[in-house]
Amino acid sequence: MKDFMFIFRGAAEQYDFSAEQMQQHMQKWFAWVDDLKAKNIYSAGEPLLPDGKTVKGAKALVTDGPFAESKELVGGFFIIKAASLEEATEIAKGCPDLPLDGSVEVREVMKMDM
């Protein structure tokens, strides 16, 4: 099994949820994580706060916001186990934010011997 990172973006509509709607939506996330854990393929994951800094270039220029030029902020990540990119992509289709026009970037984690 290989490690894959899911990078969650978008789904801005969820920020307009009422407290009850947000709780219902979060229950979908908890159920998805529980399912991945039950299959022993979930390794880690966390949501990210919207504020941050970007450090760029040889002069280490610091700007506010993770992607000031983008409307699609990264909302969080998972690390999961799968046999292939294709299998990991199929697993990503369970993301509760997809019906809200969210997206999941699926990337294999490169192993480095250090």
SETOR-745490 format. One record per atom (N, C-alpha, C): residue number from 1; residue in one letter; atom name; z, x, y. Coordinates in nm, 2 decimals. Example, Ala and Ser with C-alpha at 12.3 -4.5 7.8 and 13.67 -1.06 7.14 Angstrom:
BEGIN
   pos   code   site        Z        X        Y
     1      A      N     0.78     1.32    -0.57
     1      A     CA     0.78     1.23    -0.45
     1      A      C     0.78     1.32    -0.33
     2      S      N     0.71     1.28    -0.22
     2      S     CA     0.71     1.37    -0.11
     2      S      C     0.79     1.29     0.00
END
This chain:
BEGIN
   pos   code   site        Z        X        Y
     1      M      N     0.00     0.08    -0.12
     1      M     CA     0.00     0.00     0.00
     1      M      C     0.00     0.09     0.12
     2      K      N    -0.07     0.04     0.23
     2      K     CA    -0.08     0.11     0.35
     2      K      C     0.00     0.03     0.46
     3      D      N     0.03     0.10     0.57
     3      D     CA     0.10     0.03     0.68
     3      D      C    -0.01    -0.01     0.78
     4      F      N     0.01    -0.13     0.84
     4      F     CA    -0.08    -0.18     0.94
     4      F      C     0.01    -0.23     1.05
     5      M      N    -0.04    -0.21     1.17
     5      M     CA     0.03    -0.27     1.29
     5      M      C    -0.05    -0.39     1.34
     6      F      N     0.02    -0.50     1.36
     6      F     CA    -0.03    -0.62     1.43
     6      F      C     0.02    -0.61     1.58
     7      I      N    -0.08    -0.61     1.67
     7      I     CA    -0.05    -0.61     1.81
     7      I      C    -0.08    -0.75     1.87
     8      F      N     0.02    -0.82     1.91
     8      F     CA     0.00    -0.96     1.96
     8      F      C    -0.03    -0.96     2.11
     9      R      N    -0.14    -1.03     2.14
     9      R     CA    -0.18    -1.05     2.29
     9      R      C    -0.20    -1.19     2.32
    10      G      N    -0.18    -1.22     2.45
    10      G     CA    -0.23    -1.35     2.50
    10      G      C    -0.13    -1.46     2.47
    11      A      N    -0.18    -1.58     2.44
    11      A     CA    -0.11    -1.70     2.42
    11      A      C    -0.02    -1.74     2.54
    12      A      N    -0.09    -1.73     2.66
    12      A     CA    -0.01    -1.76     2.79
    12      A      C     0.04    -1.90     2.79
    13      E      N    -0.02    -2.00     2.72
    13      E     CA     0.02    -2.13     2.73
    13      E      C     0.16    -2.15     2.68
    14      Q      N     0.21    -2.06     2.59
    14      Q     CA     0.35    -2.08     2.54
    14      Q      C     0.45    -2.06     2.65
    15      Y      N     0.42    -2.00     2.76
    15      Y     CA     0.51    -1.98     2.87
    15      Y      C     0.53    -2.10     2.95
    16      D      N     0.45    -2.20     2.93
    16      D     CA     0.46    -2.33     3.00
    16      D      C     0.54    -2.43     2.91
    17      F      N     0.59    -2.39     2.79
    17      F     CA     0.66    -2.47     2.70
    17      F      C     0.79    -2.52     2.76
    18      S      N     0.83    -2.64     2.72
    18      S     CA     0.97    -2.69     2.75
    18      S      C     1.06    -2.61     2.65
    19      A      N     1.19    -2.62     2.68
    19      A     CA     1.28    -2.55     2.59
    19      A      C     1.27    -2.60     2.45
    20      E      N     1.25    -2.73     2.43
    20      E     CA     1.23    -2.78     2.29
    20      E      C     1.10    -2.73     2.23
    21      Q      N     0.99    -2.73     2.31
    21      Q     CA     0.87    -2.68     2.25
    21      Q      C     0.87    -2.53     2.22
    22      M      N     0.94    -2.46     2.30
    22      M     CA     0.96    -2.31     2.27
    22      M      C     1.04    -2.29     2.14
    23      Q      N     1.14    -2.37     2.12
    23      Q     CA     1.22    -2.36     2.00
    23      Q      C     1.14    -2.40     1.88
    24      Q      N     1.06    -2.50     1.89
    24      Q     CA     0.97    -2.54     1.78
    24      Q      C     0.87    -2.43     1.75
    25      H      N     0.81    -2.37     1.85
    25      H     CA     0.72    -2.26     1.83
    25      H      C     0.78    -2.14     1.77
    26      M      N     0.90    -2.11     1.81
    26      M     CA     0.97    -1.99     1.76
    26      M      C     1.01    -2.02     1.61
    27      Q      N     1.03    -2.14     1.57
    27      Q     CA     1.06    -2.17     1.43
    27      Q      C     0.93    -2.14     1.35
    28      K      N     0.81    -2.15     1.40
    28      K     CA     0.69    -2.12     1.33
    28      K      C     0.69    -1.96     1.31
    29      W      N     0.73    -1.89     1.41
    29      W     CA     0.73    -1.74     1.40
    29      W      C     0.84    -1.70     1.30
    30      F      N     0.95    -1.76     1.30
    30      F     CA     1.06    -1.73     1.20
    30      F      C     1.01    -1.76     1.06
    31      A      N     0.95    -1.87     1.04
    31      A     CA     0.90    -1.91     0.91
    31      A      C     0.79    -1.81     0.86
    32      W      N     0.70    -1.76     0.95
    32      W     CA     0.60    -1.67     0.92
    32      W      C     0.66    -1.53     0.87
    33      V      N     0.76    -1.49     0.95
    33      V     CA     0.83    -1.36     0.92
    33      V      C     0.90    -1.38     0.79
    34      D      N     0.97    -1.49     0.77
    34      D     CA     1.04    -1.51     0.64
    34      D      C     0.94    -1.51     0.52
    35      D      N     0.82    -1.56     0.54
    35      D     CA     0.72    -1.56     0.43
    35      D      C     0.68    -1.42     0.41
    36      L      N     0.65    -1.34     0.51
    36      L     CA     0.61    -1.20     0.49
    36      L      C     0.72    -1.12     0.43
    37      K      N     0.84    -1.14     0.46
    37      K     CA     0.96    -1.07     0.40
    37      K      C     0.97    -1.11     0.25
    38      A      N     0.95    -1.24     0.22
    38      A     CA     0.96    -1.28     0.08
    38      A      C     0.85    -1.22     0.00
    39      K      N     0.74    -1.19     0.06
    39      K     CA     0.63    -1.12    -0.01
    39      K      C     0.65    -0.97    -0.01
    40      N      N     0.75    -0.92     0.05
    40      N     CA     0.79    -0.78     0.06
    40      N      C     0.68    -0.70     0.13
    41      I      N     0.62    -0.76     0.24
    41      I     CA     0.51    -0.68     0.31
    41      I      C     0.55    -0.66     0.46
    42      Y      N     0.66    -0.72     0.50
    42      Y     CA     0.70    -0.71     0.64
    42      Y      C     0.79    -0.58     0.65
    43      S      N     0.76    -0.49     0.74
    43      S     CA     0.84    -0.37     0.76
    43      S      C     0.92    -0.38     0.88
    44      A      N     0.86    -0.42     0.99
    44      A     CA     0.93    -0.42     1.12
    44      A      C     0.86    -0.50     1.22
    45      G      N     0.92    -0.54     1.33
    45      G     CA     0.85    -0.61     1.44
    45      G      C     0.95    -0.65     1.54
    46      E      N     0.90    -0.66     1.67
    46      E     CA     0.98    -0.70     1.78
    46      E      C     0.89    -0.75     1.89
    47      P      N     0.94    -0.85     1.96
    47      P     CA     0.87    -0.90     2.08
    47      P      C     0.89    -0.79     2.19
    48      L      N     0.81    -0.79     2.29
    48      L     CA     0.82    -0.70     2.41
    48      L      C     0.84    -0.78     2.53
    49      L      N     0.92    -0.73     2.62
    49      L     CA     0.94    -0.79     2.75
    49      L      C     0.82    -0.77     2.83
    50      P      N     0.78    -0.86     2.93
    50      P     CA     0.66    -0.84     3.00
    50      P      C     0.66    -0.72     3.10
    51      D      N     0.77    -0.68     3.15
    51      D     CA     0.77    -0.57     3.25
    51      D      C     0.77    -0.44     3.18
    52      G      N     0.71    -0.34     3.25
    52      G     CA     0.70    -0.21     3.19
    52      G      C     0.64    -0.11     3.29
    53      K      N     0.61     0.00     3.25
    53      K     CA     0.54     0.11     3.33
    53      K      C     0.43     0.17     3.25
    54      T      N     0.33     0.22     3.31
    54      T     CA     0.22     0.29     3.25
    54      T      C     0.22     0.43     3.31
    55      V      N     0.21     0.53     3.22
    55      V     CA     0.20     0.67     3.27
    55      V      C     0.06     0.72     3.22
    56      K      N    -0.02     0.77     3.32
    56      K     CA    -0.16     0.80     3.29
    56      K      C    -0.20     0.93     3.35
    57      G      N    -0.29     1.00     3.27
    57      G     CA    -0.36     1.11     3.32
    57      G      C    -0.28     1.24     3.33
    58      A      N    -0.35     1.35     3.37
    58      A     CA    -0.29     1.48     3.38
    58      A      C    -0.18     1.49     3.48
    59      K      N    -0.18     1.41     3.58
    59      K     CA    -0.08     1.41     3.69
    59      K      C     0.03     1.31     3.66
    60      A      N     0.03     1.25     3.54
    60      A     CA     0.13     1.16     3.49
    60      A      C     0.16     1.05     3.60
    61      L      N     0.05     0.99     3.65
    61      L     CA     0.06     0.88     3.75
    61      L      C     0.13     0.76     3.69
    62      V      N     0.24     0.71     3.75
    62      V     CA     0.32     0.60     3.70
    62      V      C     0.28     0.48     3.78
    63      T      N     0.25     0.37     3.71
    63      T     CA     0.22     0.24     3.78
    63      T      C     0.30     0.13     3.71
    64      D      N     0.33     0.02     3.78
    64      D     CA     0.40    -0.09     3.73
    64      D      C     0.31    -0.17     3.63
    65      G      N     0.38    -0.22     3.53
    65      G     CA     0.31    -0.31     3.44
    65      G      C     0.24    -0.23     3.33
    66      P      N     0.24    -0.29     3.21
    66      P     CA     0.18    -0.22     3.10
    66      P      C     0.03    -0.22     3.11
    67      F      N    -0.03    -0.33     3.16
    67      F     CA    -0.18    -0.33     3.18
    67      F      C    -0.21    -0.41     3.31
    68      A      N    -0.19    -0.35     3.42
    68      A     CA    -0.20    -0.42     3.55
    68      A      C    -0.34    -0.48     3.57
    69      E      N    -0.44    -0.42     3.51
    69      E     CA    -0.58    -0.48     3.52
    69      E      C    -0.61    -0.59     3.42
    70      S      N    -0.52    -0.62     3.33
    70      S     CA    -0.55    -0.71     3.22
    70      S      C    -0.46    -0.84     3.23
    71      K      N    -0.52    -0.95     3.20
    71      K     CA    -0.44    -1.08     3.20
    71      K      C    -0.38    -1.10     3.06
    72      E      N    -0.42    -1.02     2.96
    72      E     CA    -0.37    -1.03     2.82
    72      E      C    -0.27    -0.93     2.80
    73      L      N    -0.14    -0.96     2.82
    73      L     CA    -0.03    -0.86     2.79
    73      L      C     0.00    -0.86     2.65
    74      V      N     0.04    -0.74     2.60
    74      V     CA     0.09    -0.73     2.46
    74      V      C     0.23    -0.79     2.46
    75      G      N     0.24    -0.89     2.37
    75      G     CA     0.37    -0.96     2.36
    75      G      C     0.46    -0.91     2.25
    76      G      N     0.41    -0.83     2.16
    76      G     CA     0.50    -0.78     2.05
    76      G      C     0.41    -0.71     1.94
    77      F      N     0.48    -0.67     1.84
    77      F     CA     0.41    -0.60     1.73
    77      F      C     0.49    -0.63     1.60
    78      F      N     0.42    -0.61     1.49
    78      F     CA     0.47    -0.61     1.35
    78      F      C     0.41    -0.48     1.29
    79      I      N     0.49    -0.43     1.19
    79      I     CA     0.43    -0.34     1.09
    79      I      C     0.44    -0.41     0.96
    80      I      N     0.33    -0.42     0.89
    80      I     CA     0.32    -0.48     0.76
    80      I      C     0.26    -0.39     0.66
    81      K      N     0.27    -0.42     0.53
    81      K     CA     0.21    -0.35     0.43
    81      K      C     0.09    -0.43     0.37
    82      A      N    -0.02    -0.37     0.34
    82      A     CA    -0.13    -0.43     0.28
    82      A      C    -0.22    -0.32     0.21
    83      A      N    -0.30    -0.37     0.12
    83      A     CA    -0.38    -0.27     0.04
    83      A      C    -0.50    -0.23     0.12
    84      S      N    -0.55    -0.31     0.22
    84      S     CA    -0.67    -0.27     0.29
    84      S      C    -0.67    -0.34     0.43
    85      L      N    -0.76    -0.30     0.52
    85      L     CA    -0.78    -0.36     0.65
    85      L      C    -0.81    -0.51     0.63
    86      E      N    -0.90    -0.54     0.53
    86      E     CA    -0.94    -0.67     0.51
    86      E      C    -0.82    -0.76     0.47
    87      E      N    -0.73    -0.71     0.38
    87      E     CA    -0.62    -0.79     0.34
    87      E      C    -0.52    -0.81     0.46
    88      A      N    -0.50    -0.70     0.54
    88      A     CA    -0.41    -0.71     0.66
    88      A      C    -0.47    -0.81     0.76
    89      T      N    -0.60    -0.82     0.77
    89      T     CA    -0.67    -0.91     0.86
    89      T      C    -0.64    -1.06     0.82
    90      E      N    -0.65    -1.08     0.69
    90      E     CA    -0.62    -1.21     0.63
    90      E      C    -0.48    -1.25     0.66
    91      I      N    -0.39    -1.16     0.64
    91      I     CA    -0.24    -1.19     0.67
    91      I      C    -0.23    -1.22     0.82
    92      A      N    -0.30    -1.15     0.91
    92      A     CA    -0.29    -1.18     1.05
    92      A      C    -0.33    -1.32     1.09
    93      K      N    -0.41    -1.38     1.01
    93      K     CA    -0.46    -1.52     1.04
    93      K      C    -0.34    -1.62     1.04
    94      G      N    -0.22    -1.58     0.99
    94      G     CA    -0.11    -1.67     0.99
    94      G      C    -0.03    -1.67     1.12
    95      C      N    -0.07    -1.59     1.22
    95      C     CA     0.00    -1.58     1.34
    95      C      C     0.01    -1.71     1.41
    96      P      N     0.13    -1.76     1.45
    96      P     CA     0.15    -1.88     1.52
    96      P      C     0.09    -1.89     1.66
    97      D      N     0.05    -1.78     1.72
    97      D     CA     0.00    -1.79     1.85
    97      D      C    -0.16    -1.81     1.85
    98      L      N    -0.22    -1.80     1.74
    98      L     CA    -0.37    -1.82     1.73
    98      L      C    -0.41    -1.95     1.79
    99      P      N    -0.34    -2.06     1.75
    99      P     CA    -0.39    -2.19     1.81
    99      P      C    -0.37    -2.20     1.96
   100      L      N    -0.29    -2.11     2.02
   100      L     CA    -0.27    -2.11     2.16
   100      L      C    -0.36    -2.00     2.23
   101      D      N    -0.47    -1.97     2.16
   101      D     CA    -0.57    -1.87     2.21
   101      D      C    -0.51    -1.73     2.22
   102      G      N    -0.40    -1.70     2.14
   102      G     CA    -0.35    -1.57     2.13
   102      G      C    -0.44    -1.49     2.04
   103      S      N    -0.42    -1.36     2.03
   103      S     CA    -0.50    -1.27     1.94
   103      S      C    -0.41    -1.17     1.87
   104      V      N    -0.46    -1.12     1.76
   104      V     CA    -0.38    -1.02     1.69
   104      V      C    -0.48    -0.90     1.66
   105      E      N    -0.45    -0.79     1.71
   105      E     CA    -0.52    -0.67     1.68
   105      E      C    -0.46    -0.61     1.56
   106      V      N    -0.54    -0.58     1.46
   106      V     CA    -0.50    -0.52     1.33
   106      V      C    -0.54    -0.38     1.32
   107      R      N    -0.45    -0.29     1.31
   107      R     CA    -0.48    -0.14     1.31
   107      R      C    -0.40    -0.07     1.19
   108      E      N    -0.47     0.01     1.12
   108      E     CA    -0.40     0.09     1.02
   108      E      C    -0.32     0.20     1.08
   109      V      N    -0.20     0.22     1.03
   109      V     CA    -0.12     0.33     1.09
   109      V      C    -0.15     0.46     1.01
   110      M      N    -0.19     0.56     1.09
   110      M     CA    -0.23     0.69     1.03
   110      M      C    -0.11     0.76     0.99
   111      K      N    -0.10     0.81     0.87
   111      K     CA     0.01     0.89     0.82
   111      K      C    -0.01     1.04     0.86
   112      M      N     0.10     1.09     0.92
   112      M     CA     0.09     1.24     0.96
   112      M      C     0.20     1.31     0.90
   113      D      N     0.17     1.42     0.84
   113      D     CA     0.28     1.51     0.78
   113      D      C     0.33     1.60     0.89
   114      M      N     0.46     1.58     0.91
   114      M     CA     0.52     1.66     1.02
   114      M      C     0.64     1.74     0.96
END
